[in-house]
Amino acid sequence: MSKGINFRESMGVKRPSNPSPGGFYGWWIVLGGTGILFVSSGIGFYGHGAILDPLRAQYGWSKGTISSAVTMYFAVAGIMGLLVGRLIDRYGPRMMLILGSVVMGLGLCLLSRVSELWQFFAVYFLISIGWSGASLVSISTVIANWFFRRRGLAMSLTMTGLSLGGMVLVPFSIYLTSNWGLQVSLPILGAVYWAVVIPTAIFIIKQRPSDLGQFPDGESPNIPSERTPAGRISYSSQLQVWTRGEALKTTAFWAIVGSFFLALNGQIAFLVHQVSFLSQTLGVKGAAAAVSLTAGASIIGRLGLGWIADRSDKRFLAMICFFVQSVAVLAMAYHREDIILYLGTLAFGLTMGGIVMLQSLLIGECFGMVSFGTISGLAGVFSVSGASIGPMIAGLIFDATLDYRAAFTIFSAAGFLGMATVYFAKPPLKPLSKIEEGRYRNR
């Protein structure tokens, strides 16, 4: 039996009489995923920084208190990824995206009506559940299913939505909040979430190429397995099924979650506090412009990195990103000149999107497409929910010192440590099953 037939049977693909009559549908998946990440990033990721100071001004809560809610938000989202990833691998992403967006939009409406601190934390908890289903895990899983050889390019194009969301929706959120307050701006943002995610999930998103009788990349797999990205992985390795227990026993898994935990700690903390930090020197409008610069730079960085990633060792690309991000944050912490702040946010942006993308690419490279959602969700429990303590640490240190210097120094050091850790993220060997092990011993 040929490799191509094995591949088709593994993916559940029946040979179509007229294969791919409408062209490769994967690029429509990229377009739809870009739109979903546009709102999930601009509102659910970057948006916290836009409402931090307004919440503080309206209710008198400290930055440490508000940042603690953000920490809880990312922690819950990371833990929920464990369930979300598993459900996506079993039932597909469409229902998860719809339910997540409904909960997210409802939570934003409720957030506009809170008056007590306990209500604020309760609503933030609800929002985090919605965001976990309608954000990165769902979309990156779909992209991993639809692309193999061009996964880096497809992932970089899709994650452009992350940056565009920051560029457009953060200034939009600041404008709404400044002119009409949280009571008006938050329901509008919730409606935007519904208007983009729900129709896209219903009409565009498909779980796998086999749903349309197609193959990953739009190519028949009847090609030599030696033709692999960077000469490291093959189609057969992408079809292996990994359980959570098996992944937890590999060095690669812990290298991925450890290194990105260290890097994302500083990244998430800086993004949450970016407007507040930069407005001290640049003013609110200058800070908003810097956020747009950061997001715009991340588009350039991510697209360039996506083109390179399909041809290079992703571990070394991650090391470069960790280094540049750490140096940028350290420079901004100790030099408050306008030019340094703008250059720092530019450098931060060039690597920011690449770091998020590289985690998904390394998981796909090490554990394949079949179990991507499961392993990606498991990784998020450690890397994303663990890194969520960054905003709280930055807020508490600011409340104690009225400065971000100490916090940003700690985060930079963590990024440098992540450079060494990610080196060990090499594709592991799949453990033999009991049947395979018995056959091997009886040879």
Residue pairs with C-beta under 8 A, 6 or more apart in sequence:
2 222
3 221
3 222
3 225
3 235
3 236
4 220
4 221
4 222
7 13
7 215
7 221
7 235
7 239
8 14
8 15
8 221
10 239
11 208
11 209
11 210
11 215
11 239
12 208
12 210
13 209
13 210
13 213
13 214
13 215
14 213
16 213
19 213
19 214
19 220
20 212
20 213
20 214
20 218
23 218
24 214
24 217
24 218
25 146
25 206
25 209
25 212
25 214
26 146
26 147
26 154
26 209
26 214
26 216
26 217
26 218
28 204
29 142
29 143
29 146
29 204
29 205
29 206
30 143
30 154
30 157
30 158
31 204
32 200
32 204
32 205
33 139
33 142
33 143
33 158
33 161
33 205
34 157
34 158
34 159
34 160
34 161
34 164
35 161
35 196
35 200
36 97
36 134
36 135
36 138
36 139
36 161
36 196
36 197
36 200
36 201
37 135
37 136
37 139
37 158
37 159
37 161
37 162
37 165
38 161
38 162
38 164
38 165
38 168
38 169
38 196
39 165
39 169
39 192
39 193
39 196
39 197
40 104
40 131
40 134
40 135
40 136
40 165
40 193
40 197
41 135
41 161
41 162
41 163
41 165
41 166
41 169
42 164
42 165
42 166
42 168
42 169
42 170
42 172
42 173
43 104
43 108
43 165
43 169
43 173
43 189
43 192
43 193
44 104
44 127
44 131
44 134
44 135
44 193
45 135
45 162
45 165
45 166
45 271
46 165
46 166
46 169
46 170
46 271
46 291
46 295
47 169
47 170
47 173
47 189
48 70
48 73
48 271
48 272
48 391
49 170
49 271
49 272
49 273
49 274
49 275
49 276
49 291
50 170
50 173
50 174
50 177
50 275
51 173
51 177
51 182
51 186
52 63
52 66
52 67
52 272
52 273
52 275
52 276
53 275
53 276
53 279
54 177
54 181
54 182
55 61
55 66
55 120
55 182
56 62
56 63
56 66
58 181
58 182
59 117
59 120
61 117
61 120
62 395
62 399
63 273
63 276
63 395
63 398
63 399
64 392
64 395
64 396
64 398
64 399
65 117
65 395
66 395
67 272
67 273
67 391
67 392
67 394
67 395
67 396
68 392
68 395
69 120
69 121
69 124
70 124
70 272
70 388
70 391
70 392
71 388
71 389
71 390
71 391
71 392
72 121
72 124
72 125
72 128
72 388
73 124
73 125
73 127
73 128
73 131
73 388
74 128
74 268
74 384
74 385
74 387
74 388
74 391
75 128
75 385
75 386
75 388
75 389
76 125
76 128
76 129
76 132
76 385
77 128
77 129
77 131
77 132
77 135
77 380
77 384
77 385
77 388
78 132
78 380
78 381
78 382
78 383
78 384
78 385
78 386
78 388
79 380
79 381
79 385
80 128
80 129
80 132
80 133
81 132
81 137
81 376
81 377
81 378
81 380
81 381
81 384
81 385
82 377
82 378
82 380
82 381
83 377
84 96
84 132
84 133
84 137
84 138
84 373
84 377
85 137
85 141
85 372
85 373
85 374
85 375
85 376
85 377
85 378
85 380
86 373
86 374
86 377
87 96
87 373
88 96
88 137
88 138
88 141
88 207
88 373
88 377
89 141
89 370
89 371
89 372
89 373
89 374
92 207
93 138
93 139
93 141
93 142
93 201
93 205
93 207
94 201
94 202
94 205
94 207
96 133
96 134
96 138
97 133
97 134
97 138
97 197
97 198
97 200
97 201
97 205
98 134
98 197
98 198
98 201
98 202
99 130
99 133
99 134
100 129
100 130
100 131
100 132
100 133
100 134
100 135
100 138
100 197
101 130
101 133
101 134
101 193
101 194
101 197
101 198
101 201
102 130
102 194
102 198
103 126
103 127
103 129
103 130
103 133
104 127
104 130
104 131
104 134
104 190
104 193
105 130
105 190
105 191
105 193
105 194
106 126
106 130
106 190
107 123
107 124
107 126
107 127
107 130
107 190
108 127
108 186
108 187
108 189
108 190
108 193
109 186
109 187
109 190
110 123
110 126
111 120
111 123
111 124
111 127
111 182
111 186
112 182
112 183
112 184
112 185
112 186
112 187
113 183
114 120
114 123
134 193
134 197
136 162
136 356
136 360
137 373
137 376
137 377
137 380
139 158
140 155
140 158
140 360
140 372
140 376
141 372
141 373
141 376
142 205
142 206
142 207
143 151
143 154
143 155
143 158
143 360
144 151
144 155
144 360
144 364
144 369
144 372
145 207
145 208
145 209
145 216
145 369
145 372
146 154
146 208
146 209
146 216
146 217
147 153
147 154
147 155
147 216
147 217
148 216
148 217
148 229
148 235
148 238
148 369
149 216
149 217
149 219
149 227
149 228
149 229
149 310
150 217
150 310
151 229
151 310
151 361
151 364
152 229
152 305
152 306
152 307
152 308
152 309
152 310
152 314
152 357
152 361
153 306
153 307
153 309
153 310
154 306
155 306
155 309
155 357
155 360
155 361
156 302
156 303
156 305
156 306
156 307
156 309
156 353
156 357
157 303
157 306
159 302
159 353
159 356
159 357
160 299
160 302
160 303
160 353
162 298
162 302
162 353
162 356
163 295
163 296
163 298
163 299
163 302
163 349
163 353
164 295
164 299
165 295
166 291
166 292
166 294
166 295
166 298
167 291
167 292
167 295
167 296
167 299
169 189
169 192
170 275
170 288
170 291
170 292
170 295
171 288
171 291
171 292
173 185
173 189
174 275
174 284
174 288
176 184
176 185
176 188
176 189
177 185
178 284
206 212
209 215
209 216
209 218
215 221
216 369
221 235
225 234
225 235
225 236
226 234
228 234
229 310
229 311
229 365
230 310
230 311
230 312
230 313
230 314
232 313
232 365
232 427
233 365
233 427
237 368
237 427
237 430
238 364
238 368
238 369
238 370
239 368
239 369
239 370
240 367
240 368
240 370
240 371
240 430
241 368
241 370
241 371
242 367
242 368
242 370
242 371
242 374
242 375
242 430
243 371
243 374
244 374
244 375
244 378
246 430
246 431
247 253
247 367
247 371
247 375
247 378
248 378
249 431
250 366
250 428
251 424
251 426
251 428
252 366
252 367
252 424
252 425
252 426
252 427
252 428
253 366
253 367
253 375
253 378
253 379
253 428
254 424
255 421
255 422
255 423
255 424
255 425
255 426
256 359
256 362
256 363
256 366
256 379
256 383
256 422
256 425
257 379
257 382
257 383
257 386
258 382
258 418
258 421
259 318
259 322
259 418
259 419
259 421
259 422
259 425
260 355
260 359
260 379
260 383
260 387
260 418
260 422
261 382
261 383
261 386
261 387
261 418
262 322
262 387
262 414
262 415
262 417
262 418
262 421
263 318
263 321
263 322
263 325
263 355
263 387
263 414
263 415
263 418
264 355
264 383
264 384
264 387
264 390
265 386
265 387
265 389
265 390
265 393
265 411
265 414
266 325
266 326
266 329
266 390
266 408
266 411
266 412
266 414
266 415
267 325
267 352
267 355
267 387
267 390
268 387
268 388
268 390
268 391
269 390
269 391
269 393
269 394
269 407
269 411
270 277
270 329
270 348
270 394
270 408
270 411
271 352
272 390
272 391
272 394
273 391
273 394
273 395
273 398
273 404
274 287
274 290
274 291
274 294
274 345
275 284
275 287
275 288
275 291
276 287
277 287
277 332
277 404
278 286
278 287
278 290
278 291
278 341
278 345
279 286
279 287
280 336
281 336
281 338
281 341
282 289
282 290
282 338
282 341
286 338
290 341
290 342
290 345
291 345
293 342
293 345
293 346
293 349
294 345
294 346
294 348
294 349
294 352
295 349
296 349
297 345
297 346
297 347
297 348
297 349
297 350
297 352
298 349
298 350
298 352
298 353
298 354
299 353
300 350
301 349
301 350
301 351
301 352
301 353
301 354
302 353
302 354
302 357
305 317
305 321
305 353
305 354
305 357
305 358
306 357
308 317
309 317
309 357
309 358
309 361
314 358
314 361
314 362
314 365
314 425
315 362
315 422
315 423
315 425
315 426
317 354
317 358
318 355
318 358
318 362
318 419
318 422
318 425
319 419
319 422
319 423
320 351
321 351
321 354
321 355
321 358
322 351
322 355
322 415
322 416
322 418
322 419
322 422
323 415
323 416
323 419
324 347
324 348
324 350
324 351
325 347
325 348
325 351
325 352
325 355
325 415
326 411
326 412
326 413
326 414
326 415
326 416
327 347
327 412
328 344
328 345
328 347
328 348
328 351
329 344
329 348
329 408
329 411
329 412
329 415
330 408
330 409
330 412
331 340
331 343
331 344
332 340
332 341
332 344
332 345
332 348
332 408
333 404
333 405
333 408
333 409
333 412
334 405
335 341
359 379
359 383
360 376
362 422
362 425
363 372
363 375
363 376
363 379
364 372
365 427
366 425
366 426
366 427
366 428
367 375
390 411
393 407
393 410
394 404
394 407
394 408
394 411
397 404
397 406
397 407
398 404
398 407
432 440
